[in-house]
C-alpha cells in the first residue's frame, strides 16, 4: 500500500512516518512545506491512502492560517477529485 502523508516534516507527520516505516508492506510518499501544491496530483495518483496532517498552527499573520489550512485542504480535495475519486483520506 502506498500512503501519502501531507505535513510529513511536522511533529505529527514525523511520528507517523516513524511508525509506518515499521510496516514493510507500506510505501511512504511525502508532501512537505517545501513542496509546491502542483506536486499534489502526481503524489495522489500514486497513493492508495492519504493522511492529511499539513497545516499552520501558530501563524504570525492570521491570513496565513486561512491559506495554510483551508486553502491547502480545499486544493488537496480538488486534486483528489481530479486524480482518484475514491481514495481514503484522514
mmCIF file of the C-alpha atoms, coordinates in Angstrom:
data_MODEL
# 
_entry.id   MODEL 
# 
loop_
_atom_site.group_PDB 
_atom_site.id 
_atom_site.type_symbol 
_atom_site.label_atom_id 
_atom_site.label_alt_id 
_atom_site.label_comp_id 
_atom_site.label_asym_id 
_atom_site.label_entity_id 
_atom_site.label_seq_id 
_atom_site.pdbx_PDB_ins_code 
_atom_site.Cartn_x 
_atom_site.Cartn_y 
_atom_site.Cartn_z 
_atom_site.occupancy 
_atom_site.B_iso_or_equiv 
_atom_site.pdbx_formal_charge 
_atom_site.auth_seq_id 
_atom_site.auth_comp_id 
_atom_site.auth_asym_id 
_atom_site.auth_atom_id 
_atom_site.pdbx_PDB_model_num 
ATOM 1  C CA . UNK A 1 1  ? 0.000   0.000  0.000   1.00 0.00 ? 1  UNK A CA 1 
ATOM 2  C CA . UNK A 1 2  ? 1.253   3.473  -0.882  1.00 0.00 ? 2  UNK A CA 1 
ATOM 3  C CA . UNK A 1 3  ? 0.500   6.080  1.763   1.00 0.00 ? 3  UNK A CA 1 
ATOM 4  C CA . UNK A 1 4  ? 0.798   9.828  1.217   1.00 0.00 ? 4  UNK A CA 1 
ATOM 5  C CA . UNK A 1 5  ? 1.471   11.948 4.297   1.00 0.00 ? 5  UNK A CA 1 
ATOM 6  C CA . UNK A 1 6  ? 0.917   15.696 3.979   1.00 0.00 ? 6  UNK A CA 1 
ATOM 7  C CA . UNK A 1 7  ? 2.795   17.644 6.609   1.00 0.00 ? 7  UNK A CA 1 
ATOM 8  C CA . UNK A 1 8  ? 5.312   14.817 6.705   1.00 0.00 ? 8  UNK A CA 1 
ATOM 9  C CA . UNK A 1 9  ? 8.011   17.036 8.207   1.00 0.00 ? 9  UNK A CA 1 
ATOM 10 C CA . UNK A 1 10 ? 5.857   18.333 11.072  1.00 0.00 ? 10 UNK A CA 1 
ATOM 11 C CA . UNK A 1 11 ? 5.522   16.872 14.567  1.00 0.00 ? 11 UNK A CA 1 
ATOM 12 C CA . UNK A 1 12 ? 2.647   14.505 13.798  1.00 0.00 ? 12 UNK A CA 1 
ATOM 13 C CA . UNK A 1 13 ? 3.937   13.659 10.332  1.00 0.00 ? 13 UNK A CA 1 
ATOM 14 C CA . UNK A 1 14 ? 7.406   12.796 11.611  1.00 0.00 ? 14 UNK A CA 1 
ATOM 15 C CA . UNK A 1 15 ? 5.992   10.465 14.241  1.00 0.00 ? 15 UNK A CA 1 
ATOM 16 C CA . UNK A 1 16 ? 3.581   8.842  11.790  1.00 0.00 ? 16 UNK A CA 1 
ATOM 17 C CA . UNK A 1 17 ? 6.451   8.300  9.341   1.00 0.00 ? 17 UNK A CA 1 
ATOM 18 C CA . UNK A 1 18 ? 8.498   6.587  12.045  1.00 0.00 ? 18 UNK A CA 1 
ATOM 19 C CA . UNK A 1 19 ? 5.576   4.322  12.927  1.00 0.00 ? 19 UNK A CA 1 
ATOM 20 C CA . UNK A 1 20 ? 4.651   3.417  9.351   1.00 0.00 ? 20 UNK A CA 1 
ATOM 21 C CA . UNK A 1 21 ? 8.267   2.651  8.445   1.00 0.00 ? 21 UNK A CA 1 
ATOM 22 C CA . UNK A 1 22 ? 7.977   -0.403 10.707  1.00 0.00 ? 22 UNK A CA 1 
ATOM 23 C CA . UNK A 1 23 ? 5.302   -1.790 8.356   1.00 0.00 ? 23 UNK A CA 1 
ATOM 24 C CA . UNK A 1 24 ? 7.168   -3.305 5.444   1.00 0.00 ? 24 UNK A CA 1 
ATOM 25 C CA . UNK A 1 25 ? 4.066   -3.522 3.268   1.00 0.00 ? 25 UNK A CA 1 
ATOM 26 C CA . UNK A 1 26 ? 3.682   0.285  3.321   1.00 0.00 ? 26 UNK A CA 1 
ATOM 27 C CA . UNK A 1 27 ? 5.459   2.567  0.865   1.00 0.00 ? 27 UNK A CA 1 
ATOM 28 C CA . UNK A 1 28 ? 5.544   6.182  2.018   1.00 0.00 ? 28 UNK A CA 1 
ATOM 29 C CA . UNK A 1 29 ? 5.116   9.295  -0.097  1.00 0.00 ? 29 UNK A CA 1 
ATOM 30 C CA . UNK A 1 30 ? 5.551   12.744 1.418   1.00 0.00 ? 30 UNK A CA 1 
ATOM 31 C CA . UNK A 1 31 ? 4.208   16.241 0.882   1.00 0.00 ? 31 UNK A CA 1 
ATOM 32 C CA . UNK A 1 32 ? 6.147   18.783 2.919   1.00 0.00 ? 32 UNK A CA 1 
ATOM 33 C CA . UNK A 1 33 ? 6.224   22.515 3.459   1.00 0.00 ? 33 UNK A CA 1 
ATOM 34 C CA . UNK A 1 34 ? 8.974   22.959 0.873   1.00 0.00 ? 34 UNK A CA 1 
ATOM 35 C CA . UNK A 1 35 ? 6.974   21.427 -1.961  1.00 0.00 ? 35 UNK A CA 1 
ATOM 36 C CA . UNK A 1 36 ? 4.591   23.123 -4.371  1.00 0.00 ? 36 UNK A CA 1 
ATOM 37 C CA . UNK A 1 37 ? 0.893   22.312 -4.423  1.00 0.00 ? 37 UNK A CA 1 
ATOM 38 C CA . UNK A 1 38 ? 1.345   21.460 -8.092  1.00 0.00 ? 38 UNK A CA 1 
ATOM 39 C CA . UNK A 1 39 ? 3.139   18.301 -6.835  1.00 0.00 ? 39 UNK A CA 1 
ATOM 40 C CA . UNK A 1 40 ? -0.093  17.012 -5.265  1.00 0.00 ? 40 UNK A CA 1 
ATOM 41 C CA . UNK A 1 41 ? -1.750  15.453 -8.355  1.00 0.00 ? 41 UNK A CA 1 
ATOM 42 C CA . UNK A 1 42 ? 1.295   13.267 -9.029  1.00 0.00 ? 42 UNK A CA 1 
ATOM 43 C CA . UNK A 1 43 ? 1.582   12.212 -5.377  1.00 0.00 ? 43 UNK A CA 1 
ATOM 44 C CA . UNK A 1 44 ? -2.147  11.497 -5.114  1.00 0.00 ? 44 UNK A CA 1 
ATOM 45 C CA . UNK A 1 45 ? -2.261  9.480  -8.327  1.00 0.00 ? 45 UNK A CA 1 
ATOM 46 C CA . UNK A 1 46 ? 0.475   7.243  -6.892  1.00 0.00 ? 46 UNK A CA 1 
ATOM 47 C CA . UNK A 1 47 ? -1.204  6.804  -3.487  1.00 0.00 ? 47 UNK A CA 1 
ATOM 48 C CA . UNK A 1 48 ? -3.737  4.386  -2.044  1.00 0.00 ? 48 UNK A CA 1 
ATOM 49 C CA . UNK A 1 49 ? -4.365  6.314  1.176   1.00 0.00 ? 49 UNK A CA 1 
ATOM 50 C CA . UNK A 1 50 ? -3.760  9.857  2.488   1.00 0.00 ? 50 UNK A CA 1 
ATOM 51 C CA . UNK A 1 51 ? -3.023  11.124 5.980   1.00 0.00 ? 51 UNK A CA 1 
ATOM 52 C CA . UNK A 1 52 ? -3.608  14.895 5.711   1.00 0.00 ? 52 UNK A CA 1 
ATOM 53 C CA . UNK A 1 53 ? -1.609  16.403 8.557   1.00 0.00 ? 53 UNK A CA 1 
ATOM 54 C CA . UNK A 1 54 ? -0.351  19.576 6.873   1.00 0.00 ? 54 UNK A CA 1 
ATOM 55 C CA . UNK A 1 55 ? -1.443  22.863 8.308   1.00 0.00 ? 55 UNK A CA 1 
ATOM 56 C CA . UNK A 1 56 ? -0.498  26.068 10.041  1.00 0.00 ? 56 UNK A CA 1 
ATOM 57 C CA . UNK A 1 57 ? -0.978  26.258 13.789  1.00 0.00 ? 57 UNK A CA 1 
ATOM 58 C CA . UNK A 1 58 ? 0.796   29.416 15.024  1.00 0.00 ? 58 UNK A CA 1 
ATOM 59 C CA . UNK A 1 59 ? 0.928   31.975 12.218  1.00 0.00 ? 59 UNK A CA 1 
ATOM 60 C CA . UNK A 1 60 ? 2.232   35.477 12.787  1.00 0.00 ? 60 UNK A CA 1 
ATOM 61 C CA . UNK A 1 61 ? -0.401  36.732 10.353  1.00 0.00 ? 61 UNK A CA 1 
ATOM 62 C CA . UNK A 1 62 ? -3.944  35.337 10.777  1.00 0.00 ? 62 UNK A CA 1 
ATOM 63 C CA . UNK A 1 63 ? -4.328  35.272 6.988   1.00 0.00 ? 63 UNK A CA 1 
ATOM 64 C CA . UNK A 1 64 ? -1.600  32.605 6.873   1.00 0.00 ? 64 UNK A CA 1 
ATOM 65 C CA . UNK A 1 65 ? -3.819  30.356 8.990   1.00 0.00 ? 65 UNK A CA 1 
ATOM 66 C CA . UNK A 1 66 ? -6.535  30.503 6.330   1.00 0.00 ? 66 UNK A CA 1 
ATOM 67 C CA . UNK A 1 67 ? -4.141  29.855 3.438   1.00 0.00 ? 67 UNK A CA 1 
ATOM 68 C CA . UNK A 1 68 ? -2.210  27.106 5.226   1.00 0.00 ? 68 UNK A CA 1 
ATOM 69 C CA . UNK A 1 69 ? -5.289  25.227 6.382   1.00 0.00 ? 69 UNK A CA 1 
ATOM 70 C CA . UNK A 1 70 ? -8.480  25.888 4.454   1.00 0.00 ? 70 UNK A CA 1 
ATOM 71 C CA . UNK A 1 71 ? -6.944  26.668 1.069   1.00 0.00 ? 71 UNK A CA 1 
ATOM 72 C CA . UNK A 1 72 ? -4.473  23.782 1.220   1.00 0.00 ? 72 UNK A CA 1 
ATOM 73 C CA . UNK A 1 73 ? -7.194  21.327 2.261   1.00 0.00 ? 73 UNK A CA 1 
ATOM 74 C CA . UNK A 1 74 ? -9.513  22.576 -0.490  1.00 0.00 ? 74 UNK A CA 1 
ATOM 75 C CA . UNK A 1 75 ? -6.751  22.239 -3.091  1.00 0.00 ? 75 UNK A CA 1 
ATOM 76 C CA . UNK A 1 76 ? -5.941  18.748 -1.833  1.00 0.00 ? 76 UNK A CA 1 
ATOM 77 C CA . UNK A 1 77 ? -9.596  17.726 -2.165  1.00 0.00 ? 77 UNK A CA 1 
ATOM 78 C CA . UNK A 1 78 ? -9.777  19.166 -5.688  1.00 0.00 ? 78 UNK A CA 1 
ATOM 79 C CA . UNK A 1 79 ? -6.623  17.279 -6.663  1.00 0.00 ? 79 UNK A CA 1 
ATOM 80 C CA . UNK A 1 80 ? -8.110  14.069 -5.250  1.00 0.00 ? 80 UNK A CA 1 
ATOM 81 C CA . UNK A 1 81 ? -11.294 14.595 -7.250  1.00 0.00 ? 81 UNK A CA 1 
ATOM 82 C CA . UNK A 1 82 ? -9.274  15.112 -10.423 1.00 0.00 ? 82 UNK A CA 1 
ATOM 83 C CA . UNK A 1 83 ? -6.998  12.094 -9.983  1.00 0.00 ? 83 UNK A CA 1 
ATOM 84 C CA . UNK A 1 84 ? -8.794  9.414  -7.933  1.00 0.00 ? 84 UNK A CA 1 
ATOM 85 C CA . UNK A 1 85 ? -12.359 9.700  -6.849  1.00 0.00 ? 85 UNK A CA 1 
ATOM 86 C CA . UNK A 1 86 ? -12.361 7.163  -4.020  1.00 0.00 ? 86 UNK A CA 1 
ATOM 87 C CA . UNK A 1 87 ? -9.019  7.494  -2.227  1.00 0.00 ? 87 UNK A CA 1 
ATOM 88 C CA . UNK A 1 88 ? -9.427  7.392  1.555   1.00 0.00 ? 88 UNK A CA 1 
ATOM 89 C CA . UNK A 1 89 ? -8.233  10.438 3.474   1.00 0.00 ? 89 UNK A CA 1 
ATOM 90 C CA . UNK A 1 90 ? -7.870  11.014 7.169   1.00 0.00 ? 90 UNK A CA 1 
# 
